[in-house]
Amino acid sequence: MKYTIKAPTKLNLNVSLPASKSISNRALIIYALSGGRMLPLNLSDCDDTEVIIEAIRHMPEVIDIKGAGTAMRFMTAYLSVMRGTHIITGTERMKHRPIGVLVDALRKLGADIEYVGEEGYPPLRITGRTLTGGMLEIAGNVSSQYISALLMIGPVLDEGLELRLTGDIVSRPYIDLTLWVMREFGADAEWSAGDTISVKPQRYKSRDYFIENDWSGASYWYEIVALAKDRDAVVRLSGLTDGSKQGDSVVKYIFSLLGVKTVFETKQSGKLQSVTLKKSGRCVPRLEYDFVNSPDLAQTFVVTCCIMGVPFHFCGLSTLKIKETDRIKALKNELRKLGYVLKDANDSELIWDGSRQEPMADAAIDTYEDHRMALAFAPVSLRQAITINNPTVVTKSYPHFWDDLRDAGFQVEEH
């Protein structure tokens, strides 16, 4: 299946964003560990969250998390402290995504985990048991999801957890988000030093919990406003909070450099109701940014800058190689079809000097089973008609994205 997208000439619309996948997945694991009876409210309806809901509700012998990397990491730690033996597996791509760092760390805590296939990769056979906990070291430059998975089981360990992160610490906002959600459920968890997090053996408390909407999902509407030719373009997004704990809320700052103004609108109660995006008319001539703390925004900004003609030098991209696909390679491949030749350096940088070659005729964008490739390239339709292969991958994080585009006046033709 493929979609060809054509954009409207005017934009003035309201968008109901999906709930935050990041908060939903953390809240679900913590809810399960707390013994809660009511699921958190306003959960994301994306694939990643659905597989966690199914797993913790039914706890089958074989848990298939499909392509959900977050679920694989969070559930691996969760199953390690839950009674019973389970095999956790996923797609072929998932079976080639490394998990050895997390397994090694859990084994040091006493977890019973075996590799069913290739050493260092899923599937895993996990027999849950009571773990003592204590002091543990892990590299700070690994995926923050490994670190979050360990932290979330900390309160149920007999001695809690003292987690020391060695070397450079990447994606710190995602770690802070995890600690924040843990504290929302009564955990005693905090940074005790610049490189150490202490989690007391204090059980979670069951509570009602409402999930904020997704700042990552908002990034594609920021891109739409940035690329719109309509100088009066307005997009209103619901359910976001100023001062959000979501790391990707930094999108409002970065897009201010590319001509998008963010206006927060509140009621008298002080509860945020919407965010309005407008054009500011001001754009930097060149953009440099370190995405070490917000790697999921990288695709959005790489595509936006190319289409706007803004040269860039982006770093902090090392984790992009172990996502749903090698995102650095995928971006280079697909933007080359549109005439943009990107250079990469040090396995963690992408550079574009502003030059453009002849684009490929009738090019279609491949998505590599990666939702963010489809989401980041769809707004290109504001400058030219764009065709996207396998567009349904967006269900991983933003299931109703194509419906939202249609409601905004975009033509989305299936063929």
N, C-alpha and C positions, 0 to 999 in steps of 0.2 A: 504494500500500500504506500501511496505517496500523496502529499497535499501540496497544492500550489496556492500561495497566499498573495492576495492583492489588497493593499491598504486603502482606507477611505481618505478623502482630502481634508476632512475636518475631524477633530477629536474633542469631544466634551462628554465625559462618561463617568459612571460610578462602577467600581469593581469590588466584588466581594472576594477577598483573598482566601486561599485555603489556610487552615490552622497551621501553626509552626510544626513541621516535622521533627525538628530538633528537640523542642520542648515535649511534644507528644511522646516520642520514643523514650525519653528519660523518665517522664512522669509515669508511663506504663510500667516500666521495670520497677520503679520505686513503689508504685501502687501495689504491684504483686508482692514485693518484699514486705510491705506493711500489712499484708493480709486484708487489704481493703475490699469492700463489698460493692462499691459503686465506682465504675470507670470514671476517669477524669472527663470533664465536659469539654465540648468543642474540639474533640480529637481530630487530627488530620485524617482525611479519607484516602491518603496516598497508599501505594502498594507497600512501602516500607513499614508503615504503621499497622496496616491490616495484617501482615504476617506475624507481627508481635502479638497483636490481640488474639489471633487464632492460636498461637503457640501457648500463651499463658492461660487461656481459657480451657484448652483441651489437653495440653501436655501429651501429645502422642509419642509413641516410641521413636518414630522418625519425624523430625521437624524439618520441613523444607522451607527455607527462608527465601528461596528463589534468588533474585539479584540484589537483595537488600544487605549491603555491607554493614550498615549500622546494626541491623538486627543480628547478623552473625556475631559481631563483637559483643554486643550487650547481652545477647542470649547465652553466649559461651560462658561468661562470668556468672550470669544468673543460674544457669543449670548446675554450675559447680557447687552451689550452696543449697540446692533443692534436692530432696530425697528422690531416688529413682535413677534409672539409666536411660539415656536418650542418645540418639544419633542426630547430629545437626548437619544439614547439607544444603546445597543450593544449585544454581545454574553452573554450566561448564566454566563460565568466566569466574564465578565465585570460587570454584575449585582451583583456580590459579591466582587467587588473591592471597597474599601471605597473611598468616595469623600466628606464626611461631613466637613472635615477641610476647603476645598476650598469653599463649599457652604456657610458655616458659615461666612467666610471672605468676600465673595461677598455680602452676606446679610447685613453685617455691613456697606458696602459701599452703600447700598440701592437697591441692585439687587432683582428682583422678581423671585424667584426660588422655585418650589414645588417638593417634591418627589412624583413620580407616584406610586411607590411600597414601598419597605422597606425603613424606615428612615435611612439616611446616605449613601445610595447606589443608583446608577442609576436604572431605567430611571429618567430623570428630565424634568419638564415642565418649560421653561424659557420664560419670557416676557421681551424683551429688552427695555431699557429706558436710558435716559441721567443720568449718575451718577455723584454725586458731587466730590467724592474722599476725599482726606485728609489723616489723620494719621491712620495707621492700624498696629496691632501687629499680628504676626503669629509665631508658633514654628519653630525654625530653623532646627529641626531634622525630619521634614516631607519631603515627596517627593519634590525634587527641582522643579518638574513640576507644583506643586501648586503655588510655588513662582514665577516661570516664567510666568505662566498664568496671575497672578495678575499684574506683572510688565509690560507685553506687552500692557495691556489696560490702563496703567497709563497715557500716553500722551493724551488720548482722554477724560479723566476725567476733569471736570470743574476746580478742584483745584489741579490736578495732584495727585501724590501718595507719601506719605512718609511711607515706609514699614520697620518696626522694627522687626528683627528676634530675638526671645528669646531663650536662652539656646544654646546648641551646634548647629553649622551650618554644615549640611552634603551636599555633592555634590556641593560645592562652584563653581568648574569649570563650571558646567552647568548653574549656575546663571550668572557667568561672561560671558559665551557664549551668553546668552539671552541679557544682557546689550550691548555687542559688536554688535550684529545684530541690536538691537534697534538704536544704535548710527549710524550704517551704513545707516539707513533710516531717519536720522536727529533728533532723539530724544535726549533730554537733560536728561540723566539718569546715575547716578553714586553712588558709595558708599560714603556717607557723614560722616560715622563713621564706626567703626569696625563691628557694628551690624545693621546699618541702610542704606537703599537705598532711594535716593530721585529722583523722576521722575517729571520733570516740565510739566505743561499743555501746551506742545508745539507739535503741530500736526506733524505726520510723513510726509515725503516728498516722493512722488512716484519717483522711479528711476529704471534703469536697474540694475539687480543684478545677479551675477554668483555664484553658489554653489560649494564649495570645495568638493572633494571626501571624503569618510568615513573612519576615523581612526578605528572605531569599526570593520568595515569589514576587515580592514587590519590585525587585531589581529589574525584572523584564518590563514592567510598566514604566519605570524610570528610563529604560532604554528606548521604549516607544516614544516617550515625550522628547527625549534627546534627538531622536532621528526624524521626528515629525517635521514636515515642511510648513505645517500650520503654526504660525507664530502665536496664535491664541489657544493652542492646545491645552486642555485641562483634563487631568485624570484624578479622580478622588478614590482613595483606597480606605477600606474600613478595617477596624479592629487592630490598629497598631498603636504602640505606646511610645511616647518620647522618653528617652532614658531606658529603652528596652535592654534587657540582658542578652538578647540575641546578638552575636558577634556581627552578623551581616547587616545590622542596622547602620553600620558605618557607610552603607551604600548612599545614604542621604548626603554625607559629606563629599564622597568621591564624585558623585554626579553633580554636585554644586560646581565642581571644576569644569564640567562639560555642559554647563548652561541650564541645569534643571534646579528650580527653586522648590523647597519643601516648606509647606505651611501647615502647622498642626492646628486643628480646630477642636475645641473642647466645649462641653456644656458647663453650666454653672457648678455642677457637682464635682467638676474636675476630672471626670472620667473621659478619656479620649474617645472620640467617636470616629474621626476620619483624618486622613492626611491628604492634602491637595498638592498635586504636582503641576508646576507651570514652567514655562520657559523664562529664563532670566536675561537672555541675550548676551551673556558673558561666557567665554570658553577659553581655556588655556591653549596656547599654541603647541604645547608638547606635554605629555603626562608621564611622570615617573611615580611608581607606587610599589610598596612592598606588601604582597598579599599573604604573608606568612600567617597572619591572624584571621584571614577571611578568604581561603583558597577557593571556596565555592562561588565567589563573585568573579573570578578571573575570566571565565569564558565570556561573561556578559561584557566586561570592559574591553577585552581584546577585540571582540566583534564590533562593539560600538565605536571604538577609536578608529578602527580601519575604515568603517563606512563613513564616519565624519571627517576622515582625513587628518586625524590627530596622531602624529608620531608618538611612540611610547617605548618605555623600557620598564618592564614589569619583572620583579624578582619575588622570591619567597614561594615559588611554585613547585617545590620538590615533591609534595604529596600528590600532585596532579597525575603523576605516572602510575599510581596504584589505585586510582578511582575506578569507576565503572569501565573506563577504558584509559589508555594513555592519552590524557587530554591535551598534552602539549603536541604530540604527534597528530592527533585528530584535528586540532585547530590549524596547524600548519597545512595539512592536507586539504581541508575544506576551504580555507581562505585563499589558497593558491588557485582554486577553481574560479574565484571571483577576481583574481588578478593581484592579490596581496601576498607577497613573499615574506614570511616571517623567519627570523633567525632565533635559534635557541642557544643558550650558553650555560655551562656548569650544571646541567640537569635541573635547573631551577629558575631560569630566566627566559623571557620572550621579548624580542626586540623588533620593532618595525620602524624603518627610516622615513616613511611617508611616500615612498615611490610605489608605482603601480604598473603591472604588466597587462598585456591583453588578456581579458577574462575568457574562460572557456565558454563556448556557445552552449546554451541550453543545459547548463550545469545543474545537477540536483545535489543537495547537501545530504551526505550520509550521517547517521546519528550514532553508529557504533554501540547500540544498546545503551546509550547514555542520554538520560532525560535532559540534561543541561545543554547538550548540543542542539537539540530541537528548540528548546526554550530561548536560547541565546540567538539563534539564527532567524527565528520567525519575524522579529521586528525589522529585519533587513528589508522586508516587503514595503516599508515606508519609503524606500529609495528606489526599489526595483522589484518586479515580481520575483518570488523565490519559491523553489520547489524543495520539499523536505521528504526524504525517504524514511520509512518506518516512524511516522510521527506519533504513534500511540505510546512511545516510550515515556511521554510526559506523565503517565499515570504513576510513575515512581514517586513524584513529589507534588504534581499540580494536575490532578486528573481532569478538571474542567477547564483547562487553559484554552483549548480550541473553541469551546462554547463561549468563553468570555471574549475571545477575539471576535467571534461572529456577532455577539451582542454589541460589540464596539463598532460594528460596521465593516469589519474586514471580510473579504470574500475568501473562504477556505474551501477549495474544490478538491474533492477526492477523486483519484484516478490511478 
